[in-house]
Amino acid sequence: MSFKNLNLINPIVRAATEAGCAKPSELQNDIIPQILNGRDILCCMSNDMERLTSFIMPIIQLLKKNNTDHNETRVLILTSTKESALRIEENFKVYTKYLPLAQLSVYDGISNGTQLSSLRKRLDLIIATPDKLLELDEQRHITLSKIEMLVVDEADELLESNSGTFIKLIHKLPIKRQNIFYSSTISKDLTIFAERTLNNRLEINKKDYFSAVS
């Protein structure tokens, strides 16, 4: 099986191959087509590289589709820490080698001047920690009204450590959007939140794959 079989375009497949990711895992094989088809997903998995590539590659393809017709930020990726945001940012740079995107990471430690300068330009996607993003939103430096896709990485940690800010941000997004939630555990709170937030969701648990193999 190749990434080409998942209907990913050649520039993405080429970048993945050069990065040492020549073929999809069984889990990526299931997730990537669902994201391309616009499905809401709740996925329980912890492997960083497998998780990141499973949403980064289809996001790049979706953003490049009719890209010139959009002047607002289309994708928001929320994560719990600066370190996680940096990891996602670096992986996007790897897989956008042949399809550059306008992206911005928003987290504590970056000067407001740098962030505000970037926010004045058209952005395809924003990678953010909730507190910093909400601060910029409340100061009216950013608009979230045209977001088409929300990706939440480490959803369990966000609900546990920063639920108030996280939920405030969710309420600022358009109701009609695609939602992709990743979590290393599926708590009762996350299950309830997913039931209220995700539409016709597909639930994927990596443990199911281990069970199928054993």
C-alpha positions in Angstrom: 0.0 0.0 0.0 1.2 3.5 -0.9 0.1 6.9 0.1 -0.9 7.3 -3.6 -3.6 4.7 -3.0 -5.2 7.1 -0.5 -5.7 9.7 -3.2 -3.0 12.0 -1.9 -1.5 14.2 -4.5 2.1 13.7 -5.8 3.7 16.7 -4.0 2.6 15.3 -0.6 3.6 11.8 -1.4 7.0 12.9 -2.6 7.6 15.0 0.6 6.5 12.0 2.7 8.8 9.6 0.9 11.8 12.0 1.3 11.0 12.2 5.0 11.2 8.5 5.3 7.5 7.8 5.4 7.0 5.7 2.2 3.8 3.9 3.1 0.9 4.4 5.5 0.3 2.5 8.6 -2.9 0.6 8.9 -4.3 3.3 11.1 -3.3 6.1 8.6 -4.8 4.1 5.9 -8.2 4.3 7.7 -8.0 7.9 8.9 -6.6 9.8 5.9 -9.5 9.0 3.4 -12.0 9.8 6.1 -10.5 13.3 6.7 -10.4 13.9 2.9 -14.1 13.0 2.8 -15.0 15.5 5.5 -15.8 13.1 8.3 -15.6 14.0 12.0 -13.2 11.8 13.9 -12.4 10.9 17.5 -9.2 8.9 17.6 -7.4 7.4 20.5 -3.7 7.0 19.8 -0.4 8.2 21.3 2.3 7.7 18.6 3.4 11.2 17.7 4.6 10.7 14.2 1.7 8.4 13.2 -0.8 10.8 14.7 0.7 14.0 13.2 1.1 12.7 9.6 -2.5 11.2 9.7 -3.9 14.7 9.8 -1.1 16.9 8.3 -1.1 15.2 4.9 -4.9 15.4 4.2 -5.0 19.0 5.6 -2.4 20.1 3.2 -4.4 18.6 0.3 -7.7 20.1 1.4 -6.1 23.6 1.9 -4.6 23.5 -1.6 -8.1 22.7 -3.1 -9.6 26.0 -4.3 -7.0 27.8 -2.2 -7.1 31.1 -4.2 -10.8 31.6 -3.4 -10.2 31.9 0.3 -8.9 34.9 2.2 -9.5 33.8 5.7 -7.9 31.2 7.9 -9.5 27.8 7.2 -7.9 25.4 9.6 -7.3 25.7 13.4 -5.1 23.2 15.3 -5.3 23.4 19.1 -2.8 21.7 21.3 -2.0 21.8 25.0 1.7 23.0 25.1 4.2 25.2 23.3 6.3 22.1 22.7 3.5 20.3 21.0 2.7 23.3 18.9 6.4 23.5 17.7 6.4 19.8 16.9 3.3 20.2 14.7 4.7 23.3 13.1 7.9 21.5 12.2 6.1 18.5 10.7 4.0 20.8 8.5 7.2 22.3 7.2 8.4 18.9 6.2 5.3 17.9 4.4 4.7 21.3 2.7 8.1 21.1 1.0 6.5 21.2 -2.4 3.2 22.8 -1.5 3.9 25.8 0.8 1.2 27.1 3.1 0.8 30.3 5.1 0.8 29.1 8.7 1.3 30.7 12.1 2.0 29.2 15.5 0.5 31.0 18.5 1.9 30.3 21.9 3.6 32.1 24.8 7.1 33.1 24.2 6.6 34.7 20.7 6.6 38.4 20.7 3.2 40.0 20.1 4.7 42.2 17.4 5.7 39.1 15.4 2.3 37.5 15.8 0.4 40.6 15.0 2.4 41.2 11.9 1.6 37.6 10.7 -2.0 38.0 11.5 -2.3 40.9 9.1 -1.6 38.6 6.2 -3.7 35.8 4.8 -3.1 32.5 6.7 -4.1 29.0 5.7 -3.8 27.6 9.2 -3.1 28.5 12.8 -1.5 26.1 15.3 -2.2 27.4 18.8 -2.4 26.8 22.5 -5.8 27.9 23.9 -4.8 30.7 26.3 -2.7 32.7 23.8 -5.3 32.2 21.0 -8.2 33.4 23.2 -6.1 36.4 24.3 -5.6 37.5 20.6 -9.3 36.8 19.9 -10.5 39.0 22.8 -8.1 41.7 21.7 -9.7 41.4 18.2 -6.4 40.7 16.5 -7.8 37.5 15.0 -11.0 36.1 13.6 -12.2 32.5 13.9 -15.4 33.0 12.0 -14.3 31.2 8.8 -12.7 28.1 10.2 -13.6 25.1 8.2 -11.7 22.4 10.2 -10.8 22.1 13.8 -8.1 19.7 14.9 -7.6 19.1 18.6 -4.4 17.3 19.5 -4.2 15.9 23.1 -7.9 16.6 23.6 -8.0 14.8 27.0 -5.2 17.0 28.3 -7.0 20.2 27.1 -10.2 19.2 28.8 -8.5 18.3 32.0 -6.1 21.3 32.3 -7.7 24.1 30.4 -11.4 23.2 29.8 -12.7 26.8 30.3 -10.6 28.4 27.7 -10.9 25.4 25.4 -14.7 25.5 25.5 -14.8 29.3 25.0 -12.8 28.9 21.8 -15.0 26.1 20.5 -18.0 28.4 20.9 -16.4 31.1 18.8 -16.0 28.8 15.8 -18.6 28.2 13.0 -21.1 25.5 13.9 -20.6 24.0 10.4 -17.0 22.6 10.3 -15.1 19.4 10.3 -13.8 18.2 13.7 -10.8 15.9 14.2 -10.0 15.0 17.9 -7.0 13.0 18.9 -6.4 11.8 22.4 -4.1 9.3 24.2 -7.0 8.4 26.4 -10.8 8.6 26.1 -12.1 9.8 29.4 -15.8 10.1 30.3 -15.6 13.9 30.0 -14.1 13.6 26.5 -16.8 11.1 25.4 -19.5 13.5 26.6 -17.8 16.5 24.9 -17.4 14.6 21.7 -21.0 13.6 21.6 -22.0 17.2 21.9 -19.4 18.6 19.4 -18.8 16.0 16.7 -21.3 15.1 14.0 -21.8 11.6 12.8 -18.3 10.8 14.2 -16.0 7.9 13.4 -14.3 6.6 16.5 -10.9 4.9 16.0 -9.0 3.3 18.8 -5.5 2.1 18.2 -6.1 -0.7 20.7 -8.5 -2.2 18.2 -5.6 -2.7 15.7 -3.5 -4.4 18.3 -6.4 -6.7 19.1 -6.9 -7.5 15.5 -3.2 -8.5 15.2 -2.9 -10.5 18.4 
